[in-house]
Amino acid sequence: MLRNYIKITLRNIGKHFSSSLINILGLTIGMAVFILIAMYVYNEMNFDNFHPNASQTYRIIIKSDLKGVGEFASSTPGPTANTLQKDYKEQIKYTGRIFNNWNSEYFIEYKEHGFKESDFFFVDSTILKIFKIDFISGNPSNALTKPNTVLITESTAKKYFGNANPIGKKFLFEKKILFTVEGVIKDAPINTHFHYNFLSSLATLEKLQTSKIKEDWYWNPFWTYIVLNEGVEKDQFEKLLPTFVDKHFTVARGETKQLFLQPIEGIHLNSHLDFEIEANGNKTYIITLSVIAIFMLIIAMINYMNLATAMATKRAREIGIRKVLGTQQNILIIQFLSEAIIHAFVSMLLSLAIVEMMLKPFNNFTNSVLEMNMLLNPFAIICLILLSIVTGIISGIYPAFYLAKYHPMDVLKGMLTKGGTTASLRKVLVVIQFTISISLIIGTLYAYKQFNYMRSADLGFNKKNVLVIPIARTPIVDKYDNFKKDLLKHPDIQNVTTMEYIIGTDYNSHEFLPKKATGDKWQFYPTIVVREDFLDVFDIPLIAGNNVPKEESASQYMLINESMVKHMGWKNNNEALGKKFISGSGTEEVIGVFADFNAKSLHYSKTPFVLNIKKNEEEKKYYSRYIAVKIHPGNKEAVINYIEGVWMQYAPSRPFDITFLDDELKSLYLDEEKLCVIAALTTFLSLLIAALGLFGLISFLTNRRAKEIEIRKMLGASKFTVAKLVTAQFLWLILIANIIAWPIIYFIVHGWLNTFAYHIEMNIFVFLESGLIAFLLTLSITTMKTISIIRKNPADTLRYE
């Protein structure tokens, strides 16, 4: 029976080749997009689920708030892990910490080679029990317990030691510590929020900074993980944490601090906290892509359904004869559904070929490692088979029932030419199809506008023609003043400064206490430690005071923004000048007030902010992590070459790394860029599928009305009248699709834009643009068909009448 259905299907494909090609092509495109996005979404949703106790593993996160100022941090103070283990030994199986001083780069030397490494972490040995870390060589039972020992990944071992055995090899860390390799581990899988190349014992760090790690409840650069015992629920344990905070944490007057458990399996898509180990994915965009994939499949299925129903009359005589010969209606339904399912399977095979061709560029763009073998496991194969069957059934179910219900006497008497009910259905399907396409157009246009706005918005500081050079723990730090003087000798270099973090990308929170409140606890404010020329380099307006400290003063110095003035309750900016704070460095004096600027991406609002100017030389060096160089626009390449030449004089053994600030800021919006490109491509493909279906439908309907059109031409109908006859009904359908799509997509886009602290405003022009695109697409297709009709000789159609 199946063989017979296949033969009939192949015969009908050959008989109605153009319509069959449109149907198969539409389903192929829809399935290819659906499968590719489904692979990406599946990969994104299965991060960190492979760890040994993943369902019971959590990261400790902390939320602090002081009158609207604070942080929601993914990291905690050093004593948190061990103290939790001690206080709640019945509930906790393991605790473990990870540290890298918030994504700092470290310099490593082996023989004559030196490398900058950012994936170097200090960890507790218990991390080997919390995370799935597979050993290639070495002893996992005593790894990471001794100072100055390190585990390296397989790829790192090849990079440093080639094919030699790495065990026992030594390399120099920051020209201070000689590390010994005690094991080689497999590379971190791509689907984890924690990627590493080096894992060193935390005992090494404790040896260097013993008191700060063991006792400091303020300094919080440790990512802390716990594994709860079986039977201990997350909500149950979180109820114990307020008591833990009250007992151990220091809380300022008016401040709230809360600890939470964050499931490790949810970090990648749900966590965008302060001080993340690395940038995570975005659940909103995953949901958006999933909806787009489903929409693409729906459009393809509607396309099939619409054209198959329209082609029904061409098979009416076949059906009538078969019914006369005794074929039952349910057999016909099964046959037509089988044809649709076979079309779907053919489309599936073609779509897999497209997916394989697109996989490499898709991986490069999304920074994924999707492979075709993801589709070769039994579960994936079953899903693909089910997708083909379900797609075929949904696409073919109405045409099957519609064709099978034909009455043989009506068919043989030629009474099926008008098709009133099916004509109405076709119109509904066209409206649904274009409603989805128009919604995608509007969503894509707004995504691009928001993306462009974020990349070009006024952030309150100059981001053009500024070069950024990482210098943490390099010889440049000790020789900064001379290095700066040499840079300023170049006529195209305007100014130079240092900063703790790259402006506009991130900051830390530093402890301050208004001097009048000496009995209170530390208050933490968003801060970047900078040098005196910072405001000049970035053209940040100084509203009150000055940014040049007095040499004779014994105080450290602070610049604060207008929001900080308001937060402190001072009447005006001038009142803030001369105010004193206590910090870990001693007394801090406010010497100036600057205009608010965006210290982080536009996902975040502006906050009270401090630019801290250190006086102590050791503190200056510690916080000098980046140099910012303001240059004249023009011959940038020559300036960079000059800076590199100066760098080689001061730090010849260190790799030279330089970027433009503008590029650093653009990298903050990679998720939005990916969404824009994928949305644009899928929108184009949805319009292509809709256009293919519309072309097939118009071709069929004009062929069915060919005699009527030619008679009208013979009776003197103008070209405009013929064009109107072909075009008008479809333009009305597009108008209805716009009316339906606009309010739906308005609420969706409005909600999405409100997830940004700063966003574009919605306006009618974007909706009109989308409507115009749909109208022009329809008009171009109908015009093409109208031209072919007008050019046709009436005699070719009417010769047998």
Residue pairs with C-beta under 8 A, 6 or more apart in sequence:
2 338
5 334
5 335
5 338
5 339
5 342
6 342
8 335
8 339
9 338
9 339
9 342
9 343
12 20
12 315
12 339
13 20
16 311
16 314
18 696
18 699
19 307
19 311
19 696
19 700
20 343
22 303
22 307
22 692
22 693
22 695
22 696
23 303
23 304
23 307
23 308
23 343
23 696
24 343
24 346
24 347
24 350
25 692
26 299
26 300
26 303
26 304
26 689
26 692
26 693
27 300
27 301
27 303
27 304
27 343
27 344
27 347
27 351
27 391
27 395
28 347
28 350
28 351
28 354
29 296
29 300
29 351
29 354
29 685
29 688
29 689
30 296
30 297
30 299
30 300
30 301
30 303
30 689
31 297
31 300
31 344
31 347
31 348
31 351
31 387
31 391
32 350
32 351
32 352
32 354
32 355
32 358
33 292
33 293
33 296
33 297
33 682
33 685
34 293
34 294
34 296
34 297
34 387
35 351
35 352
35 355
35 375
35 384
35 387
36 355
36 358
36 359
36 362
37 289
37 290
37 292
37 293
37 678
37 682
38 293
39 355
39 370
39 374
39 375
40 289
40 362
40 366
40 368
40 370
41 286
41 289
41 290
41 293
42 374
43 190
43 191
43 368
43 370
43 374
44 268
44 269
44 281
44 286
45 269
45 286
46 191
47 191
47 192
47 193
47 265
47 267
47 268
47 269
47 281
48 54
48 191
48 192
48 193
48 264
48 265
48 267
48 268
49 265
50 132
50 189
50 191
51 57
51 130
51 131
51 132
51 264
52 129
52 130
52 132
53 93
53 94
53 130
53 227
54 264
54 265
55 265
56 93
56 227
56 228
56 229
56 230
56 232
57 130
57 225
57 226
57 227
57 228
57 263
57 264
58 225
58 226
58 227
58 228
58 234
58 261
58 262
58 263
58 264
59 74
59 223
59 224
59 225
59 261
59 262
59 264
59 267
60 76
60 80
60 81
60 84
60 224
60 225
60 226
60 259
60 260
60 261
60 262
61 72
61 73
61 74
61 76
61 259
61 260
61 261
61 262
61 271
61 273
62 72
62 73
62 75
62 76
62 220
62 257
62 258
62 259
62 260
63 70
63 71
63 72
63 73
63 256
63 257
63 258
63 260
64 70
64 71
64 72
64 73
64 255
64 256
64 257
64 509
64 524
65 255
65 256
66 252
66 254
66 255
66 256
66 523
66 524
67 254
67 567
68 567
69 524
69 525
69 526
69 567
69 607
69 608
70 255
70 509
70 524
71 274
71 509
71 524
71 526
72 273
72 274
73 220
73 273
73 274
73 275
74 223
74 262
74 271
74 273
74 274
74 275
74 276
74 277
75 102
75 220
75 221
75 222
75 223
75 224
75 274
75 275
76 220
76 222
76 223
76 224
76 259
77 216
77 217
77 218
77 219
77 220
77 222
77 249
78 97
78 212
78 213
78 214
78 216
78 219
78 222
79 213
79 214
79 215
79 216
79 217
79 248
80 222
80 224
81 95
81 96
81 97
81 124
81 222
81 224
81 225
81 226
82 95
83 244
83 248
84 92
84 95
84 224
84 226
84 244
85 92
85 95
85 226
87 244
87 247
88 237
88 240
88 244
90 229
91 228
91 229
91 232
91 237
91 240
92 226
92 227
92 228
92 229
93 226
93 227
93 228
93 229
94 126
94 129
94 130
94 225
94 226
94 227
95 124
95 126
95 224
95 225
95 226
95 227
96 123
96 124
96 126
96 127
96 129
96 130
96 224
96 225
96 226
97 123
97 124
97 127
97 202
97 222
97 223
97 224
97 225
98 121
98 122
98 123
98 127
98 194
98 222
98 223
98 225
98 277
99 121
99 122
99 123
99 202
99 205
99 221
99 222
99 223
100 120
100 121
100 122
101 221
102 221
102 275
102 508
103 118
103 277
103 278
104 118
104 472
104 625
105 116
105 117
105 118
105 470
105 472
106 116
106 117
106 118
106 120
106 173
106 174
106 473
107 114
107 115
107 116
107 117
107 173
107 174
107 175
107 473
107 474
107 654
108 114
108 115
108 116
108 117
108 120
108 171
108 172
108 173
108 174
108 198
109 115
109 171
109 172
109 175
109 653
110 160
110 161
110 169
110 171
110 172
113 160
114 653
114 654
114 655
115 159
115 160
115 655
116 470
116 654
116 655
116 657
117 197
117 198
119 195
119 196
119 197
119 198
120 196
120 197
120 198
120 200
121 196
121 198
121 199
121 200
122 200
122 201
122 202
122 204
122 205
123 144
123 199
123 200
123 201
123 202
124 144
124 202
125 143
125 144
125 145
125 201
125 202
127 133
127 144
127 199
127 225
128 140
128 143
128 144
129 227
130 225
130 227
131 192
131 194
133 151
133 185
133 186
133 199
134 185
134 186
135 143
135 183
135 184
135 185
135 186
136 154
136 183
136 184
136 185
136 186
137 165
137 166
137 167
137 183
137 184
138 151
138 167
138 182
138 183
138 184
138 185
139 182
139 183
140 183
143 149
143 151
143 182
143 183
144 151
144 199
144 200
144 201
144 202
144 203
145 201
145 203
146 182
146 201
146 203
147 201
147 203
147 204
147 207
148 177
148 178
148 179
148 180
148 201
148 204
149 179
149 180
149 181
149 182
149 200
149 201
149 204
150 179
150 180
150 181
150 182
150 198
150 199
150 200
150 201
151 181
151 182
151 183
151 184
151 185
151 198
151 199
151 200
152 160
152 166
152 181
152 183
152 184
152 185
152 197
152 198
152 199
153 184
153 185
153 186
153 187
153 188
153 196
153 197
153 198
154 184
154 185
154 186
154 187
155 187
155 197
156 197
156 198
157 166
157 181
157 184
160 166
160 169
160 171
161 169
166 181
166 184
167 181
167 182
167 183
167 184
168 180
168 181
169 180
169 181
170 178
170 179
170 180
170 181
171 178
171 179
171 181
172 178
172 179
173 179
174 473
177 204
179 200
179 204
185 199
188 194
188 195
188 196
190 368
190 369
191 268
192 268
193 264
193 267
193 268
193 271
193 276
193 277
193 278
193 280
194 277
194 278
195 278
202 213
205 213
206 213
206 214
212 219
217 248
217 249
217 250
218 250
218 511
218 522
220 275
221 275
223 277
225 264
226 261
228 234
228 237
234 261
234 263
237 261
238 259
238 260
238 261
241 258
241 259
241 260
241 261
242 258
244 259
245 251
245 257
245 258
245 259
249 257
250 521
250 522
251 257
251 521
252 520
252 521
252 522
252 523
253 517
253 520
253 521
255 521
255 523
262 270
262 271
267 280
268 280
268 281
269 280
269 281
269 282
269 283
269 286
270 280
270 283
271 280
272 280
272 282
272 603
279 670
281 671
282 671
284 752
284 755
285 671
285 674
285 675
288 675
288 679
288 752
289 675
289 678
292 440
292 678
292 679
292 682
293 682
295 436
295 439
295 440
295 682
295 686
296 682
296 685
296 686
296 689
297 391
298 432
298 436
299 433
299 436
299 437
299 686
299 689
299 690
300 391
300 395
300 689
301 391
301 394
301 395
302 429
302 432
302 433
302 693
303 433
303 689
303 690
303 692
303 693
304 340
304 343
304 395
304 396
305 394
305 395
305 396
305 398
305 399
305 429
306 426
306 429
306 430
306 433
306 693
306 697
307 693
307 696
307 697
307 700
308 340
308 395
308 396
308 399
309 398
309 399
309 402
309 422
309 425
309 426
309 429
310 422
310 426
310 696
310 697
310 700
310 701
311 700
312 399
312 402
312 403
312 416
312 419
312 422
313 416
313 417
313 419
313 704
315 403
316 403
316 406
316 411
316 416
317 411
317 412
319 332
319 403
319 404
319 406
319 408
319 411
320 406
320 407
320 408
320 409
320 410
320 411
320 412
321 408
322 332
323 329
323 332
323 406
323 407
323 408
324 408
324 412
329 404
329 405
330 404
332 400
332 403
332 404
333 400
333 401
333 404
335 400
336 396
336 399
336 400
336 403
336 404
337 392
337 393
337 396
337 397
337 400
339 396
340 392
340 393
340 395
340 396
340 397
340 399
340 400
341 388
341 389
341 392
341 393
341 396
342 392
343 392
343 395
343 396
344 388
344 389
344 391
344 392
344 395
345 388
345 392
347 388
347 391
348 384
348 387
348 388
352 372
352 375
352 384
355 372
355 375
356 372
359 370
359 371
359 372
362 368
362 370
363 369
363 370
365 674
365 677
366 674
374 380
375 381
375 384
398 425
402 422
406 416
410 416
417 704
426 697
427 729
427 733
430 693
430 694
430 697
430 730
430 733
430 737
431 733
431 736
431 737
431 740
432 737
433 690
433 693
433 737
434 690
434 733
434 734
434 737
434 741
434 774
435 737
435 740
435 741
435 744
436 686
436 741
437 683
437 686
437 687
437 690
437 737
437 774
438 737
438 738
438 741
438 742
438 745
438 770
438 771
438 774
439 741
439 744
439 745
439 748
440 679
440 682
440 683
440 686
441 683
441 687
441 769
441 770
441 773
441 774
442 741
442 742
442 745
442 749
442 766
442 767
442 770
443 679
443 683
443 745
443 748
443 749
444 676
444 679
444 680
444 683
445 766
445 769
445 770
446 749
446 752
446 753
446 760
446 762
446 766
447 672
447 675
447 676
447 679
448 676
448 680
449 760
449 766
450 672
450 753
450 756
450 759
450 760
451 669
451 672
451 673
451 675
451 676
453 758
453 759
453 760
454 601
454 602
454 668
454 669
454 672
454 756
454 758
455 665
455 666
455 669
457 598
457 602
457 758
459 504
459 597
459 598
459 602
459 665
460 540
460 595
460 596
460 597
460 598
460 606
461 503
461 504
461 538
461 539
461 540
461 597
462 537
462 538
462 539
462 630
463 504
463 538
463 661
463 662
463 665
464 633
464 662
465 630
465 631
465 632
465 633
465 636
466 537
466 538
466 628
466 629
466 630
466 631
466 660
466 661
466 662
467 628
467 629
467 631
467 639
467 640
467 643
467 658
467 659
467 660
467 661
468 502
468 626
468 627
468 628
468 629
468 658
468 659
468 660
468 661
468 664
469 626
469 627
469 629
469 643
469 647
469 656
469 657
469 658
470 625
470 626
470 657
471 477
471 480
471 498
471 624
471 625
471 626
471 627
472 624
472 625
472 626
474 651
474 654
475 650
475 651
475 654
476 483
476 627
476 647
476 650
476 651
477 621
477 624
478 621
479 650
480 498
480 620
480 621
480 624
480 627
482 650
483 627
483 646
483 650
484 496
486 646
486 649
487 493
487 496
487 629
487 643
487 646
488 495
488 496
490 639
490 642
490 643
491 632
492 631
492 632
492 634
492 635
492 638
492 639
493 629
493 630
493 631
493 632
493 639
493 642
493 643
494 537
494 630
494 631
494 632
495 533
495 536
495 537
495 629
495 630
496 533
496 537
496 627
496 628
496 629
496 630
497 530
497 531
497 532
497 533
497 534
497 536
497 537
497 627
497 628
498 530
498 531
498 620
498 623
498 624
498 625
498 626
498 627
498 628
499 528
499 529
499 530
499 531
499 534
499 625
499 626
499 628
500 507
500 508
500 527
500 528
500 529
500 530
500 623
500 624
500 625
500 626
501 507
501 508
501 528
501 625
501 626
502 626
502 661
502 664
503 528
503 538
503 597
503 599
503 628
503 661
504 597
504 598
504 599
504 600
504 601
504 661
504 664
504 665
504 668
505 600
505 601
505 664
505 665
505 668
506 599
506 600
507 526
507 527
507 528
507 599
507 600
507 609
508 526
508 527
508 528
509 524
509 525
509 526
509 527
510 524
510 525
510 527
510 529
510 583
510 584
510 610
510 612
511 522
511 523
511 524
511 583
511 584
512 522
512 523
512 524
512 525
512 581
512 582
512 583
512 588
512 610
513 520
513 521
513 522
513 523
513 581
513 582
513 583
514 520
514 523
514 568
514 579
514 580
514 581
514 582
515 579
515 580
515 581
515 582
515 587
518 582
525 564
525 608
525 609
525 610
526 599
526 607
526 608
526 609
526 610
527 609
527 610
527 611
527 612
528 599
528 609
528 610
528 611
528 612
529 612
529 613
529 614
529 619
529 623
530 611
530 612
530 613
531 613
531 620
531 624
532 547
532 548
532 549
532 613
534 540
534 547
534 611
534 628
535 542
535 547
535 559
535 592
535 594
535 611
536 547
536 630
537 628
537 629
537 630
538 597
538 628
538 630
540 594
540 595
540 597
541 594
541 595
542 559
542 592
542 593
542 594
543 562
543 573
543 593
543 594
543 595
544 573
544 574
544 576
544 577
544 592
544 593
545 559
545 573
545 574
545 576
545 577
545 590
545 591
545 592
545 593
546 591
546 592
547 559
547 591
547 592
547 594
547 613
548 591
549 557
549 591
549 613
549 615
550 591
553 589
554 587
555 580
555 586
555 587
555 588
555 589
555 615
556 583
556 585
556 586
556 587
556 588
556 589
556 612
556 613
556 614
556 615
556 616
557 588
557 589
557 591
557 612
557 613
557 615
558 581
558 588
558 589
558 590
558 591
558 610
558 611
558 612
558 613
559 590
559 591
559 592
559 593
559 594
559 610
559 611
559 612
559 613
560 576
560 590
560 592
560 593
560 594
560 608
560 609
560 610
560 611
561 593
561 594
561 595
561 596
561 597
561 606
561 608
561 609
561 610
562 573
562 593
562 594
562 595
562 596
563 596
563 606
563 607
563 608
563 609
564 576
564 608
564 609
564 610
565 572
565 573
565 575
565 576
565 593
566 608
567 608
568 576
568 579
568 608
570 576
570 579
573 593
576 590
576 593
577 590
577 591
577 592
577 593
578 589
578 590
579 589
579 590
580 587
580 588
580 589
580 590
581 587
581 588
581 589
581 590
582 588
583 612
585 614
585 615
585 616
585 619
588 612
591 613
594 611
596 606
596 609
597 606
597 609
598 604
598 606
598 758
599 606
599 607
599 609
601 665
601 668
601 669
602 756
602 757
602 758
602 759
603 755
603 756
603 757
604 757
605 757
605 758
612 623
614 620
614 623
628 661
629 643
631 639
640 658
643 658
644 656
644 658
647 654
647 656
648 656
687 773
687 777
690 777
691 777
691 781
694 730
694 777
694 778
694 781
695 781
695 784
695 785
698 726
698 730
698 781
698 782
698 785
699 785
702 709
702 726
702 785
702 789
705 725
706 789
706 797
707 797
707 798
707 801
709 722
709 725
709 726
709 789
710 792
710 794
710 797
710 798
711 794
711 798
712 721
712 722
712 725
713 722
713 790
713 794
714 794
714 798
717 725
719 786
719 790
722 786
722 789
722 790
723 782
723 783
723 786
726 782
726 785
726 786
726 789
727 778
727 779
727 782
727 783
727 786
730 778
730 782
731 775
731 778
731 779
731 782
734 771
734 774
734 775
734 778
735 771
737 774
738 767
738 770
738 771
738 774
741 770
742 767
746 762
746 767
749 762
750 762
753 759
753 760
753 762
